[in-house]
Amino acid sequence: MKKNIFVACDFSSQDEAVKLIEQIKNHIFGIKIGLQYVTSTGLDGIKALAKFNLPIMYDVKAFDIKNTVKGFAKSLKKIGVSYATIHLLNGEETLKSIVEEAKDIKFVGVSVLTSFSDNDLESLGFKNDVKKQVQKLVTIASRVNLHGVVCSPLEVKMVKKIDSKLLCFTPGIRFEPKIDDQKRTMTPKEAIDEGSDYLILGRPLTSGNPEENIKKIIKSLK
């Protein structure tokens, strides 16, 4: 039984990532790779995961000047990924340009990291609290017709109210309250009940026995 789950392959080793996907490939929707994995394994690491024929999300949260971000979008066509994350702070003009540049890629906009709190935003000079900042950025994502947004489970209902067509990809999934770098969290079932379209699971899935963990997660969603 497959669920709409992306597993976060936050590894430096290609072998570790391949071993993980071998164990859970029949239970997940897709694979998320980021800076750690791609920096360590390069294009060979992406090719090694592509053999599973699962959608791959390149989670780089691209944020740069317009010309550079357009170049990034264009290069994605060559490396075999289906999804890519782009920071919504790039602004409307740049976001529009990447959607036009790479129509075959599903771009997912990053709003406010789930490791951030209101205090974190204030310390960085933002006037908005998390809720208002997410609302502002998601409105931009809607205007430029992005495929979806990354947001914490706490903001899913607000996102759907702004634009019901925007898909919500939610990290910050925990089975129980835990002190770590994620501050805006929910359980898998709570996130789905809020309206999340895809769960992004890292440590709750990869720590311990991944095969047992994924079955536990899927069972909790019933």
Backbone torsions as a table, in degrees:
resi	resn	phi	psi	omega
1	MET	NA	120.2	179.8
2	LYS	-96.0	143.5	174.9
3	LYS	-122.0	165.8	179.9
4	ASN	-78.2	74.3	-176.5
5	ILE	-125.7	128.0	168.3
6	PHE	-100.2	129.2	175.0
7	VAL	-94.3	133.0	-179.8
8	ALA	-86.6	111.6	178.8
9	CYS	-87.8	76.1	-179.2
10	ASP	-90.7	69.4	-179.0
11	PHE	-125.2	159.4	171.1
12	SER	-98.1	-8.7	-175.5
13	SER	-110.7	127.4	175.6
14	GLN	-61.9	-41.5	-178.4
15	ASP	-61.4	-40.8	178.9
16	GLU	-62.3	-43.8	-178.8
17	ALA	-64.6	-45.7	-179.6
18	VAL	-63.0	-42.2	179.3
19	LYS	-60.9	-41.7	179.1
20	LEU	-62.1	-49.6	-176.5
21	ILE	-65.8	-34.7	175.9
22	GLU	-55.6	-38.1	-176.0
23	GLN	-75.7	-31.1	-170.0
24	ILE	-122.4	7.2	-172.2
25	LYS	-57.0	-29.0	-177.6
26	ASN	-83.5	-1.6	-175.7
27	HIS	-117.3	-5.3	-174.4
28	ILE	-118.0	161.0	177.2
29	PHE	-87.3	-42.5	-173.7
30	GLY	-156.8	179.2	-176.0
31	ILE	-121.3	132.1	176.4
32	LYS	-110.3	125.4	176.1
33	ILE	-119.0	150.3	-176.7
34	GLY	-136.4	-158.1	-173.7
35	LEU	-59.5	-43.8	-177.0
36	GLN	-61.1	-48.8	-175.8
37	TYR	-68.9	-47.8	-175.5
38	VAL	-69.9	-37.5	177.8
39	THR	-63.3	-36.7	-177.2
40	SER	-80.6	-36.0	-170.5
41	THR	-113.5	-15.1	177.2
42	GLY	65.9	-158.6	-178.4
43	LEU	-65.4	-29.2	178.0
44	ASP	-62.2	-35.9	179.1
45	GLY	-66.1	-37.2	177.3
46	ILE	-67.9	-44.0	179.8
47	LYS	-61.5	-36.1	-179.4
48	ALA	-64.5	-32.2	179.2
49	LEU	-86.1	-25.4	-179.5
50	ALA	-63.8	-23.9	-177.8
51	LYS	-64.0	-17.9	-179.9
52	PHE	-80.1	-7.7	179.3
53	ASN	56.4	38.6	174.3
54	LEU	-112.2	147.2	176.7
55	PRO	-57.4	136.6	178.3
56	ILE	-112.2	128.9	175.5
57	MET	-103.8	123.0	176.4
58	TYR	-92.3	104.8	-174.2
59	ASP	-96.2	83.8	-178.8
60	VAL	-109.6	-10.7	179.6
61	LYS	51.3	52.5	-173.5
62	ALA	-55.5	130.4	-178.2
63	PHE	-151.8	106.3	-175.8
64	ASP	-163.3	-172.0	176.6
65	ILE	-67.6	159.2	-172.6
66	LYS	-54.7	-47.4	-176.1
67	ASN	-61.5	-40.7	-179.5
68	THR	-68.3	-42.1	-179.4
69	VAL	-67.1	-37.0	176.1
70	LYS	-63.3	-39.9	177.9
71	GLY	-63.7	-39.4	176.0
72	PHE	-60.6	-47.1	-178.9
73	ALA	-60.4	-41.9	-179.5
74	LYS	-64.4	-39.0	-177.1
75	SER	-70.7	-21.9	-178.5
76	LEU	-62.4	-28.0	-178.2
77	LYS	-62.8	-22.1	-172.3
78	LYS	-95.6	-9.7	-170.5
79	ILE	-110.0	1.6	171.2
80	GLY	84.4	26.3	175.7
81	VAL	-105.4	153.6	-178.8
82	SER	-101.6	-30.2	-177.1
83	TYR	-126.0	152.7	173.7
84	ALA	-149.4	143.6	178.6
85	THR	-95.1	144.0	-177.9
86	ILE	-137.4	136.3	-177.3
87	HIS	-77.4	133.0	-177.9
88	LEU	-69.5	-16.5	176.1
89	LEU	-68.6	-8.2	173.1
90	ASN	-59.0	-27.9	179.5
91	GLY	92.7	163.2	-170.8
92	GLU	-61.5	-43.3	-176.0
93	GLU	-63.2	-48.2	-179.8
94	THR	-66.1	-41.3	-179.8
95	LEU	-62.7	-40.7	176.8
96	LYS	-60.2	-41.4	-175.5
97	SER	-66.4	-34.7	-178.8
98	ILE	-76.3	-33.3	176.9
99	VAL	-62.6	-39.9	179.0
100	GLU	-72.6	-32.4	-175.8
101	GLU	-72.0	-36.8	-174.7
102	ALA	-134.1	77.2	-174.6
103	LYS	-67.9	-19.9	-179.0
104	ASP	-83.6	-11.2	-179.1
105	ILE	-96.5	135.9	176.2
106	LYS	-89.2	106.7	-178.3
107	PHE	-88.0	133.3	-178.9
108	VAL	-118.3	121.5	-175.1
109	GLY	-84.4	133.4	177.5
110	VAL	-91.5	127.2	-178.3
111	SER	-95.3	-88.9	177.4
112	VAL	-124.5	125.9	-177.1
113	LEU	-54.3	143.5	-179.3
114	THR	-69.6	-8.6	175.8
115	SER	-86.8	-2.9	-177.8
116	PHE	-98.3	142.6	174.1
117	SER	-115.4	177.6	176.0
118	ASP	-57.7	-40.8	-179.5
119	ASN	-63.2	-37.5	179.0
120	ASP	-63.6	-44.5	179.6
121	LEU	-63.1	-42.1	-179.8
122	GLU	-62.1	-41.2	-178.8
123	SER	-65.9	-22.0	179.5
124	LEU	-93.2	0.5	176.0
125	GLY	95.4	6.7	177.4
126	PHE	-78.6	136.7	178.2
127	LYS	-82.4	-28.7	-179.4
128	ASN	-79.5	149.2	167.8
129	ASP	-79.3	178.9	-175.4
130	VAL	-58.0	-47.6	-176.1
131	LYS	-59.2	-47.1	-178.2
132	LYS	-69.0	-35.5	179.6
133	GLN	-68.3	-43.5	177.4
134	VAL	-61.4	-43.6	-179.6
135	GLN	-59.0	-44.0	-178.7
136	LYS	-64.5	-44.7	-176.7
137	LEU	-72.8	-37.0	179.3
138	VAL	-66.4	-34.2	176.8
139	THR	-61.4	-38.6	176.2
140	ILE	-65.6	-44.3	179.4
141	ALA	-57.7	-38.9	178.8
142	SER	-66.2	-42.1	-177.2
143	ARG	-66.0	-31.0	-177.4
144	VAL	-97.2	4.5	175.9
145	ASN	62.1	45.1	172.6
146	LEU	-67.4	159.4	179.9
147	HIS	-67.8	-36.8	-178.6
148	GLY	-172.9	-172.7	179.2
149	VAL	-137.0	152.6	170.7
150	VAL	-95.5	125.4	178.5
151	CYS	-151.0	163.1	176.4
152	SER	-73.6	160.3	178.3
153	PRO	-57.6	-25.9	-177.2
154	LEU	-68.1	-21.0	-176.7
155	GLU	-104.6	1.8	-174.0
156	VAL	-59.5	-47.7	-178.1
157	LYS	-61.2	-38.0	178.4
158	MET	-65.2	-41.9	178.6
159	VAL	-60.3	-47.7	-177.8
160	LYS	-64.7	-29.6	177.2
161	LYS	-69.7	-36.1	178.6
162	ILE	-70.9	-45.6	-178.4
163	ASP	-155.9	104.9	-176.4
164	SER	-65.8	-17.3	-178.6
165	LYS	-83.9	-17.4	178.4
166	LEU	-71.3	125.3	177.4
167	LEU	-80.1	140.9	-178.4
168	CYS	-105.4	120.4	176.8
169	PHE	-105.7	117.0	-169.8
170	THR	-117.7	112.0	165.1
171	PRO	-83.1	-164.9	179.8
172	GLY	70.4	34.9	-179.8
173	ILE	-98.6	123.6	179.8
174	ARG	-137.9	147.0	178.0
175	PHE	-78.5	-25.6	-179.1
176	GLU	-153.9	159.0	178.4
177	PRO	-56.3	133.6	-175.8
178	LYS	-148.2	141.3	179.5
179	ILE	-86.7	103.2	172.9
180	ASP	-150.5	-158.0	-174.1
181	ASP	-83.2	0.9	176.6
182	GLN	-98.2	126.1	-173.5
183	LYS	-111.3	-21.5	-178.8
184	ARG	-118.5	92.6	-169.2
185	THR	-126.6	163.7	171.3
186	MET	-150.8	167.3	173.3
187	THR	-76.1	164.6	177.6
188	PRO	-55.2	-46.0	-178.3
189	LYS	-64.2	-42.9	179.1
190	GLU	-61.6	-42.3	-179.0
191	ALA	-64.0	-43.4	178.3
192	ILE	-64.4	-41.5	179.4
193	ASP	-63.8	-29.5	177.3
194	GLU	-73.0	-18.0	179.0
195	GLY	115.6	9.4	178.3
196	SER	-59.8	138.2	179.0
197	ASP	-90.0	-36.2	-179.5
198	TYR	-138.9	133.0	173.0
199	LEU	-92.7	138.0	173.5
200	ILE	-109.2	114.1	-172.7
201	LEU	-117.4	126.4	177.0
202	GLY	-115.2	-100.7	-173.9
203	ARG	-56.5	-39.7	178.4
204	PRO	-60.5	-21.9	-179.6
205	LEU	-97.8	-41.3	-171.8
206	THR	-85.8	-19.2	179.7
207	SER	-78.6	128.9	-179.5
208	GLY	86.3	-128.7	-178.0
209	ASN	-102.9	102.4	-175.5
210	PRO	-58.1	-38.6	-177.5
211	GLU	-66.2	-42.4	176.3
212	GLU	-67.6	-39.1	-178.8
213	ASN	-63.0	-44.6	-177.9
214	ILE	-66.4	-36.3	177.5
215	LYS	-66.6	-39.0	177.1
216	LYS	-63.4	-42.2	179.8
217	ILE	-64.0	-47.4	-179.0
218	ILE	-63.8	-40.8	178.1
219	LYS	-60.5	-37.7	-178.9
220	SER	-67.8	-18.8	-177.5
221	LEU	-85.9	-10.6	-176.9
222	LYS	-76.1	NA	NA
